[in-house]
């Protein structure tokens, strides 16, 4: 045999060996299905605790399709790699997770592998859920298995090659999955440690509020909580890099999480609204703990600022002619609710736009989305709703309206805004269908 042929044969053999080794290393066996639900093993206290944990983890937010049954799956989640459909996590034996033992559930939550041994896409934030205690994991399992079973088969996720090869996720996990319960920092008080556990674990706040790299992994270090994106909305920085006109205080955070609204900042909208709804169900102690932990990423000693003085400064004098198109649009679409003095409003809360983080941010996405989508499902009913102006205003009108408000509040106009409105309108229309 010639040297060349030996090299070819040897190379081919090596490829086969490496491929076989890769298959062996990434193989995850099936966990046998359970024949019936172990509901007799759950205590009422355990189920009640699991319900709060499910609200903290926003299970229903992702696993409920528009107009669908709670936790029955089917929500489309656009990603750079294609659309991922969420699964049915009700205890239905055929189409849900009713056949999943606790062992199978725990593997999915901590290692991103389902009962049948298939790797889950990290759109499911198991990198955070892997940090939950055994006690809380069992309580969450007890709650989900005690809920009504819903027979529903969501659409199958079918990404393009190579993302369709789920075993490739094993390499992603090797790089990014660091299982292990969030450990207490002995140098920090108990409240801080409790907040760290909730935020970095079931709360998975970083999944949205941290930027991602080219492989969709959360960036680390200085990028932690530095701002990300979710469903077409920007998830603003939770650090001192926030674009908010007023610094967030612990009291602001507590009010926002409990009610979905802060007078000094605004109302929870878009994907944050259901998150705030879940947070509002938590105990006061846990909400304060979360606020304490998040404030450690900010300058806790910063002066809170005078909200009323800032509003007066930004609204006392018109920066553009009152008969300009932008002001006319504002008067027709916005002023009835968002006037400088909303004391006479009977329609729930009316955020002061002069204090809006969205209008002061470098990116116009959240301001555009708020106008296009409105707030149809607020965190709590007493907040009331905001109408969507998708069909009432053109892209050019929305751009003019937003940049007029930017000018009024002393912020430089967003560049190329009409095309950005067009882009988001097209993307969100496609997602809705």
N, C-alpha and C positions, 0 to 999 in steps of 0.2 A: 504494500500500500504506500502510495506516495505521501510525502510530508504534508502536502496541501490537503489531501483527502483525510489524513489523520487529524489535521487541525479542524477541518469541517465537522468530521464525525465527533471529535472530542468536544467541540463547541456546542454541537447539537445535544450531545449527552448532558453537558453542563446545564444547558437551558432547561432540559427535561427535569433534571435533578432539582434545580432552583425552583422551577414551577411547582414541582411536587412538594417541595419543602414549604413553599409559600401557601399552597392549598392546605397542607397539614397544619401549619401554624395559625392560619386564619379560620380554620373550621370551628364552628360552634354547634354542638349537638342539640337535638331537639329535647326539650323537657316534656315528659309525658303529660298529657292533658288530665286535669282532674275531672272526675265524673259528676261531681255536684259542688255547689257553693258551700264553703265552710262557715256559713253565717252563724251557726250555733257556737262557734268559737269566739265570736266578737262580743264585747261588752258594750252597753249603751254609752259609757264614758269614752271608750275607745272610738266608737263611731262618731260621737259628737266632736271629739278632738280632730279626727280625720276630716270632718267637714270644714273646720276652720283651716286646716292645713291645705285642703284642696283649693279654698278661696285664696290663701296666700300664694299658692303655686299657679293660680290662674288656669287650672285644668280645663274648665268649661270654656274659657276664652278661645283657646285654640282648637278644642275638640268638639265645637258646636258650629255647624254650618249656618249661614243665614236662613232664618225661618225653619231651622231643623230642631230636632229633639236634643236636649241637653246631653252633652258628652257622646253623642252618637256618631261623631266624626263627619268628615266630608268637607271641611273648610279648606279651600284652595290657598296655598301659601306660596306666592311667587318668590323665586330665588334666581340668582345669576345662572343657575344650572338647569332651570326648568321649574315647573309647578309641582309642589309637593302637597298631597292631600292627607289631612290628618285622619287618624284611625278612630274606630269605635271603641271607647273605653268603658262602655256600660257592661254589666255582667251577663250579657247575652252569650249563651254557650256556643253559638255557631258564628256569629258575626262580630262579637265583642271579645272581652277578655274573661268571660265566665269560666272558661276552661283553664285559665292560668292559675297555677298554684302560687303561693307567696314566693317561692323560689324563682319562678318565672318572672313574676312582677318585679322582684328585687333586681334580677339580672338586667331587665330592660331599663330600670331607673338608674342603676349604677354603672352599667357597662354598655348600654345602647344596643342590646341584642334581644330580639323578641323570643317568644316561647318556642317557635319553630327553628330558632338558630339563625335567623336572618338579621343582618346588621341594620340598625335604624339610622336614618339620616340625622345629622346633628342639628337640623332645624328643631328637633326635639331636644331640649336643653339638658340632656343627661349629664353633661359635664358639671352642671350645678347641682342637679338632683343627687349625684353620687356623693355629695357631702352631707347628706341628711342622716340623722341617727337611726338606729334600728327601731327604736321605740316609735319615732314619728313615721317611719316608713311603714310599719305594721298598722299604725292607726289610719294612715291614708289608704292602705289596701283594704282595711275593714270597711271604711266608708264607701269606697267605690264598689265593693262587692255587695253592699247593702242597698244600693240605689236601684231604681227600676231598670230592668233589662229592656233594651230597645233593639229590635231586629233591623239592622241597617248595614248594608255593604257599601262603604264609600268608594269612589273611583280609585283605581289603582294608580300609584305614582309610577310614571314611566319617563325617566330622564334619558337624555341622549348619552351615547357612549362618549367617554369612559365612565361617566357618573352613574350609569345604570349598573355597573359592576359593584355590587354592594360590599364585596370582600375588600375592595380598595379602601373602605372606611377603616379597616383595621390599622392601616398605616397612619391615617389621620388620628385615630385614637391613641396610637403609640406616641404621637407628637403632642397631643393636646389634652388627653384625658388623664387627670391626676386624681384618682379616687381617694377618698378619705374624709372623715367627718371634719368639719371646720373646728379647728382647735382654739381654745381660749388663749388669749394673750395675757400672761400673768401680770404684765405692766399696766393693763387696762382695767377699768372698773367692770363689774358684772353687767351693767346695762349696755355698755359698749360691746362686750362679748356676745350678749344675746342678740344685739342688732346685727353684728357681723355674721352670726349663724343664720339669721333669717334672710338677710340681704344676699349673701353669697351662696346660700343653699336654695331652699324652696322658692324664695322670692325671685331668684335669678335675674336681678335687676341689670346686671352687666350684659345679659343677652341682647338687650336693646340699647343700653346707654354706653356701650363700649364699641369703638370702631373695630372692623374686622380686616384681616389681611386677604391676600389673593385666594387663599384656600378656605375662606369663610371662617377662620378661627379668630377668636377674640384676641386683640392685641393686649399686651401685658405692660407692666411697669407704669410709666407716666401716662399711658393711654387708658388705664383702667378708669371707667366712668367719664371719659373725656368726650362722650357724645357718639351716638350711632344712628340707626334708622330702623323703622318698623312699618311695613305696609304703606309705603309712600310718604310717611311722616318722619320728620327728624325727631330722634330721642335726644333731647338736649343734654349737655354736660351736667353732671351732678357734682362737679368740682368748682373751684373758684373761676374756671373758664366760662361759666354760664354767662349768656348774653342778657340776663335779666337786668332791667334798669335799676332795680333795688336788690341789694344782697338778700339771699334767703337766710332767715333765722330758723332756729329750731321750732319756734312757735308757728312759723309759716308752714314748715314741713308737716308738723302735727295736724294743723287745720286742713291742709291739702289732702293728706292721706285719710283723715276721718270723714271729710265731707266732699272731697273732689273739687274744692274751691279754696283759693286764697285771695283775700281782698287786695293784697299787695302784689299779686302775680297773675292770677287768672284762673280759668276753669280747666279741668281735665277734659281733653277732647281726643278724638281719634282712638287709637289703641290704648291710650292711657285711661280712658273713662272706665272700662270694665276692670282695669287693674286697681283703680282707686275704689271701685265698688267692693272688690275683694279685700282691700286693705281696711276699708271702713268697718268690716266685720270683726277685725282683730281686737284684742284687749288693749286698753289704754297703755298698759305696761309695755306691750310689744311694739305699739306704734311709737311710743317715746324712745324705745330702744333703737328702732330703725332710724329715727331722726338723729339720735345721738351718734350713731355710727356714721351716717351720711355727712353729718356736720364736721366730722373729723377730716373730710376731704375738702373742706372750705376753711376760710379764715374766720374762726368762731368769734374772734375779737373785733371783727369789722363792724363799724357803725351801721345800724339797720337802715338809716335813711328816713327822711320824712316823706311819706307817700303823698299827703295832701299838697305839700309844697311843690313836689315834683309835678303833680298833675296840673297845678296852677301855672307853673313855669312853662309847661309844654302846650297848654291849651288857651292861655289868656289872650294871646294875639294870633290872628290868622296869618299863616306864613305865605299863603297864596290868595289870589282874589276869591271872594266868597261866591262869585258867579262862575268860577271855573268848573270844568266838567267833573273833576275829582270831588269837589265839595258838593256838587249837585248829586252825585252818586252816593256820597256819604249820607247826605240828608235823606235821600229816598230809601236807602237800604240799611243804614246802620244807626243813625242818630236817635231813632225812637227808643232804642234799648241802651245804646252805648254813649249817651250824652254825658257830659262832664259831671252833672249832678243827677244820679239815678235814683234819688231818694223817693220819688213818686212812683217808681216802677212796681207793678203788681204781678210781674211775670217771672218771679224767681230772681236769681242773682244776675247781675249785669256787669261783667268785668270792665274795668277801666282800661281802654285800649292804650292809653298813654303809658301804662305799666306793663304792657304785653311783651313777654319774652319773644314771641313769634315775630312781632313787628320790628323788634330791635336786633334780631339774629342776622348773621351773615348770609344764611340761606333763606330764601323766601318760601320754602316748601310748606312749612306749617301754616303760614298765613294764607297761602293759596289753597291748601287743603281745607282750612277752616271755612273759607268762602265757598268752595265747591261743594263740600260735604255737609257743612253745618255741624251741629251737635244733635243728632237724632236720638241717641241713647245715652243720656248723661249718667254719671256715676250714681246719682241719687235723684229720684223724681222731683224733689223740691227745688232742684237747681233749674228746672225747666229746660227747654230745648232752644236751639238756634236753627232757623230754616236754612236749607241748602240753596245757594244761588247759581247752581250749575246751569239751570235752564233759563234763568232770568237775566244773567249778565254774560256778555261775550268775553272772550279772552282779553281783548284790548281794554274793555271796561274794567275788568278785574285788575289788570295791571295798573291802569290809571288810578283806580280807587286806592290800591295798596301803596303806591308810590306817593300819592297825595298825603296819606296818613304818615308815611315815613318823613315827608317834608315837614308836616305839622309838628312831629315829635323831634325834629332836629336831627334826623338820620339821613344819610346819603341814599339816593334812589338806587334800587336794585337794577343791575344792568340786564338788558335783553329779557325783560320780564314777560312780555307777551308770549314769546316762544316757550318759556318755562311753564306758563299757565297751560298752553296748548299741550305740552308734553305730559303734564300731570293729569290733565283732563282725559287725554287719550288712554293713558295707562290705567287710570281708575275706572274708566268706562269698560275697558277690556276685562279687568278683574271682576267687575260686577256681573259679567256675562260668561 
